[in-house]
Amino acid sequence: MQTLLWAAGGTGFTFFMTALGAAVVFFFKERINSNIQRIFLGFAAGVMIAASVWSLLIPAIEEAESAGQIGWIPAAGGFLLGIGFLMLLDYILPHLHPDAAEPEGPSSPWKRTTLLVLAVTLHNIPEGMAVGLSFALAAQHSDPAMHTAAMALAIGIGIQNFPEGAAISLPLRQEGLSRGRAFLYGGLSGIVEPIFGVLAVVIAGGIQPLMPWLLSFAAGAMMYVVVEELIPEAHLGEHSNIGTLGVMGGFLVMMILDVALG
């Protein structure tokens, strides 16, 4: 129960940061400057890359090896399953990315605003899983250092959720929604993080030997989001030092958080 509370608190913080980012819709009359958007998207990508390596894949390998397994097998297997999971969601769920002309996935009668929210919601699923699994891992080992590392991951994901919240509320406003509704829908796009974070804790607690697979699964899903969506959007079809520096900055911040606090 205590682990569930910590996971709920950590993912609740990331959800709050998404809502806080969505609140920028009250302060911007026009769309956000393209260079700022590139920095935000690149930063989010960098954080997720570092989190996938330091907070998920390395612990997955260490967990497998401590159980007498070959470390890279569950790490690689779970990673591939995570990629496949996000690819499947991309294929079966209609969604629309900001600045895209046409939605992806099967045809749907849903409004563009609904499809925009779904696109960001899909990306938030692996982030919630990552935070929840980190707290579950710390609880299994009763290790204060691992608990602090889980908190560092929650902080890092929360920081990068701020620009993600803005990245959905502002396009919703441009689609004609009121500022209040754009904020509400943008904030609610992060509600899947507490849901999947707590769900991951429940699954990990019931099937502890699968922890290396679950950790690498979350890493694969996050990396799919980074490579498929965030980095291309950060560069917007052209070489961009600003977007690249955003990725490097996000990676550096998450690496420092994980190493210094974990």
C-alpha angles and dihedrals in degrees: 000000000000090000090051090052093050091048091048090049094048095047090040087060092051089049090050091052090052089053091046090053091048088056091071085083086080091059104041119071095184133031116294118269110274093232092052089048090052091051092049095048093044091049091051090051092050093050092050093048092052092044091051091054106036101028101035119015098040093047089046091055092045092049092051094047093048087056091053095256130128101268101216096052099071090034093056095036095050091044091056092046090053091052091048091049093055092043089053092050090049089052101045102035121067112229141156126218120215113268090017117127097208132033122245128231126033120345113270139181090224119123122259090248091057091048091050092053091048092054093058093039090059090055093051095058097078091043092058091046091051094053094044093049092049091057091045090053091050090050093050091055098034086222117155091202091056090047090054089048089054089052090050090053091050090051092049094048089046092053093052091045090066094071090039090058090051091046091063104035095052095052089047089055090050089053088063104265119139117256090252095053092043089054093046095050093041092052094045090055086078096053090095090069096071090039096053092036093059091040090054091053091052092049094045092050092052097045105030096168089063093062095104089052093047094049093050090043089060089046092053092048092050093047090051089057091048097050098035100044121000103051095044090048091047089058096036095208098311140074108276126182088191093057091044093051088049090057092048092047093051092047091050094049094049093045092052092047093051097044097039097044099029 
